[in-house]
Amino acid sequence: MDLSLKKNELRTLYKAKRMALSQDEVNFLSKKLLEKFILQFNPIENQKVNVFLAIQKFNEVNTQIFINYFFENKIRVFVPKIQGEKIISVEIFPDSEFEINSWGIKEPISNNASNVELDYVLTPLLYCDASGNRVGYGKGFYDQFFSKYSNTEKKIGLNFFPPNEIVTDVFEKDVQLDILITPNQIFEFN
């Protein structure tokens, strides 16, 4: 039976669920997410992927294994960087240097915003429902980012948990995901 919950309720619920996972569970489930991504999309050389850099203390998906895979397969890697109230996409390389921003998020030192068309945007989230409504940390950064990169082929959420609840407070400016990947299933929205 589906429950209908507001974003703040879902944030609280899924933060707790994620924090209950051990680091070994996070790494195991992250590997399963990477395997599902590769099987579904079979990314190829020179494709462009924007991937978030995980905040380990929040038990986010270990995206470093995605980045390592992309570099090994000559897939171009871009990461988000917060500038003011917006996110820009910055291309990184194996020797790129990083710093921790005021939010505690690892970011590249480079401020060279990329305006290339991205093939995939791997998106952080706390929860996503069965309609593609994403619940993040509530700052709206990714909704703005998606509107800037509207030509992106696929906006993909990565989550350890399936979409069991319905998000009731969806707003006009909220941008839905195209796909949600969980360790056991892939959900496509449209």
C-alpha positions as a Python dict, from the first residue, in 0.01 Angstrom:
ca = {
    (1, 'M'): (0, 0, 0),
    (2, 'D'): (141, 338, -101),
    (3, 'L'): (161, 616, 152),
    (4, 'S'): (133, 982, 59),
    (5, 'L'): (383, 1201, 240),
    (6, 'K'): (518, 1555, 219),
    (7, 'K'): (879, 1617, 121),
    (8, 'N'): (990, 1711, 473),
    (9, 'E'): (842, 1384, 607),
    (10, 'L'): (1015, 1185, 332),
    (11, 'R'): (1343, 1367, 399),
    (12, 'T'): (1332, 1269, 765),
    (13, 'L'): (1230, 909, 689),
    (14, 'Y'): (1491, 844, 421),
    (15, 'K'): (1776, 1023, 597),
    (16, 'A'): (1719, 785, 889),
    (17, 'K'): (1699, 480, 660),
    (18, 'R'): (2020, 577, 485),
    (19, 'M'): (2204, 653, 809),
    (20, 'A'): (2109, 305, 937),
    (21, 'L'): (2322, 149, 660),
    (22, 'S'): (2679, 44, 739),
    (23, 'Q'): (2963, 167, 515),
    (24, 'D'): (2995, -188, 378),
    (25, 'E'): (2624, -185, 285),
    (26, 'V'): (2660, 157, 119),
    (27, 'N'): (2955, 30, -88),
    (28, 'F'): (2780, -297, -180),
    (29, 'L'): (2459, -119, -285),
    (30, 'S'): (2658, 147, -473),
    (31, 'K'): (2829, -127, -677),
    (32, 'K'): (2488, -271, -762),
    (33, 'L'): (2373, 73, -877),
    (34, 'L'): (2680, 108, -1100),
    (35, 'E'): (2617, -238, -1250),
    (36, 'K'): (2253, -145, -1323),
    (37, 'F'): (2362, 185, -1481),
    (38, 'I'): (2615, 10, -1707),
    (39, 'L'): (2367, -261, -1811),
    (40, 'Q'): (2093, -6, -1884),
    (41, 'F'): (2298, 259, -2066),
    (42, 'N'): (2624, 97, -2177),
    (43, 'P'): (2805, 434, -2173),
    (44, 'I'): (3070, 472, -2441),
    (45, 'E'): (3391, 665, -2492),
    (46, 'N'): (3353, 1045, -2502),
    (47, 'Q'): (3000, 1046, -2366),
    (48, 'K'): (2954, 1315, -2102),
    (49, 'V'): (2828, 1231, -1754),
    (50, 'N'): (2766, 1479, -1474),
    (51, 'V'): (2796, 1289, -1146),
    (52, 'F'): (2755, 1424, -795),
    (53, 'L'): (3037, 1385, -546),
    (54, 'A'): (2902, 1194, -249),
    (55, 'I'): (2891, 1329, 103),
    (56, 'Q'): (3018, 1025, 288),
    (57, 'K'): (2896, 1137, 634),
    (58, 'F'): (2539, 1131, 493),
    (59, 'N'): (2585, 776, 358),
    (60, 'E'): (2524, 894, 2),
    (61, 'V'): (2580, 660, -293),
    (62, 'N'): (2953, 603, -339),
    (63, 'T'): (2990, 779, -673),
    (64, 'Q'): (3371, 749, -673),
    (65, 'I'): (3330, 399, -818),
    (66, 'F'): (3124, 550, -1102),
    (67, 'I'): (3390, 815, -1162),
    (68, 'N'): (3667, 551, -1165),
    (69, 'Y'): (3470, 345, -1417),
    (70, 'F'): (3412, 651, -1638),
    (71, 'F'): (3781, 747, -1637),
    (72, 'E'): (3886, 387, -1713),
    (73, 'N'): (3647, 383, -2011),
    (74, 'K'): (3736, 731, -2144),
    (75, 'I'): (3394, 871, -2059),
    (76, 'R'): (3410, 1244, -1987),
    (77, 'V'): (3329, 1331, -1625),
    (78, 'F'): (3164, 1649, -1504),
    (79, 'V'): (3074, 1733, -1146),
    (80, 'P'): (2852, 1997, -989),
    (81, 'K'): (2995, 2303, -821),
    (82, 'I'): (2789, 2553, -624),
    (83, 'Q'): (2838, 2914, -731),
    (84, 'G'): (2618, 3151, -535),
    (85, 'E'): (2265, 3014, -556),
    (86, 'K'): (2328, 2792, -859),
    (87, 'I'): (2513, 2481, -964),
    (88, 'I'): (2757, 2481, -1254),
    (89, 'S'): (2901, 2172, -1422),
    (90, 'V'): (3281, 2145, -1424),
    (91, 'E'): (3476, 1884, -1620),
    (92, 'I'): (3723, 1691, -1407),
    (93, 'F'): (4019, 1471, -1489),
    (94, 'P'): (4213, 1208, -1291),
    (95, 'D'): (4454, 1477, -1171),
    (96, 'S'): (4192, 1743, -1085),
    (97, 'E'): (4228, 1911, -747),
    (98, 'F'): (3939, 1947, -503),
    (99, 'E'): (3841, 2143, -194),
    (100, 'I'): (3557, 2124, 58),
    (101, 'N'): (3298, 2402, 19),
    (102, 'S'): (3104, 2574, 297),
    (103, 'W'): (2830, 2307, 275),
    (104, 'G'): (3088, 2034, 343),
    (105, 'I'): (3074, 1912, -17),
    (106, 'K'): (3384, 1820, -216),
    (107, 'E'): (3416, 2036, -529),
    (108, 'P'): (3678, 2093, -798),
    (109, 'I'): (3898, 2398, -747),
    (110, 'S'): (3836, 2491, -1112),
    (111, 'N'): (3556, 2738, -1182),
    (112, 'N'): (3545, 2662, -1555),
    (113, 'A'): (3175, 2604, -1615),
    (114, 'S'): (3101, 2369, -1899),
    (115, 'N'): (2822, 2440, -2144),
    (116, 'V'): (2842, 2108, -2328),
    (117, 'E'): (2535, 1894, -2375),
    (118, 'L'): (2546, 1621, -2113),
    (119, 'D'): (2442, 1266, -2195),
    (120, 'Y'): (2358, 1176, -1835),
    (121, 'V'): (2316, 1360, -1508),
    (122, 'L'): (2351, 1129, -1207),
    (123, 'T'): (2152, 1307, -942),
    (124, 'P'): (2170, 1292, -563),
    (125, 'L'): (1848, 1246, -375),
    (126, 'L'): (1701, 1128, -50),
    (127, 'Y'): (1393, 984, -218),
    (128, 'C'): (1211, 957, -552),
    (129, 'D'): (852, 845, -596),
    (130, 'A'): (706, 624, -872),
    (131, 'S'): (631, 934, -1084),
    (132, 'G'): (989, 1064, -1084),
    (133, 'N'): (933, 1333, -820),
    (134, 'R'): (1267, 1380, -648),
    (135, 'V'): (1318, 1477, -286),
    (136, 'G'): (1661, 1629, -223),
    (137, 'Y'): (1789, 1838, 63),
    (138, 'G'): (1540, 2117, -12),
    (139, 'K'): (1760, 2391, -160),
    (140, 'G'): (1630, 2361, -519),
    (141, 'F'): (1979, 2357, -672),
    (142, 'Y'): (1909, 2063, -904),
    (143, 'D'): (1575, 2199, -1028),
    (144, 'Q'): (1762, 2512, -1142),
    (145, 'F'): (2042, 2298, -1285),
    (146, 'F'): (1798, 2086, -1485),
    (147, 'S'): (1632, 2392, -1633),
    (148, 'K'): (1975, 2514, -1753),
    (149, 'Y'): (2066, 2172, -1896),
    (150, 'S'): (1723, 2097, -2042),
    (151, 'N'): (1882, 1917, -2339),
    (152, 'T'): (2028, 1653, -2109),
    (153, 'E'): (1955, 1311, -2246),
    (154, 'K'): (1879, 1149, -1911),
    (155, 'K'): (1829, 1283, -1558),
    (156, 'I'): (1898, 976, -1346),
    (157, 'G'): (1839, 940, -974),
    (158, 'L'): (2043, 690, -773),
    (159, 'N'): (1881, 557, -459),
    (160, 'F'): (1923, 260, -227),
    (161, 'F'): (1545, 244, -170),
    (162, 'P'): (1246, 178, -398),
    (163, 'P'): (968, 434, -452),
    (164, 'N'): (711, 318, -197),
    (165, 'E'): (557, 653, -98),
    (166, 'I'): (395, 928, -306),
    (167, 'V'): (528, 1284, -281),
    (168, 'T'): (222, 1502, -215),
    (169, 'D'): (373, 1849, -228),
    (170, 'V'): (512, 1872, -582),
    (171, 'F'): (562, 2228, -707),
    (172, 'E'): (554, 2378, -1055),
    (173, 'K'): (932, 2440, -1057),
    (174, 'D'): (1014, 2084, -946),
    (175, 'V'): (1178, 1894, -1232),
    (176, 'Q'): (1102, 1524, -1251),
    (177, 'L'): (1370, 1265, -1310),
    (178, 'D'): (1366, 1053, -1625),
    (179, 'I'): (1493, 742, -1452),
    (180, 'L'): (1546, 606, -1102),
    (181, 'I'): (1801, 331, -1045),
    (182, 'T'): (1776, 126, -727),
    (183, 'P'): (1991, -180, -647),
    (184, 'N'): (1713, -414, -764),
    (185, 'Q'): (1517, -224, -1027),
    (186, 'I'): (1514, 56, -1282),
    (187, 'F'): (1211, 287, -1306),
    (188, 'E'): (1148, 499, -1616),
    (189, 'F'): (922, 804, -1602),
    (190, 'N'): (753, 1020, -1866),
}
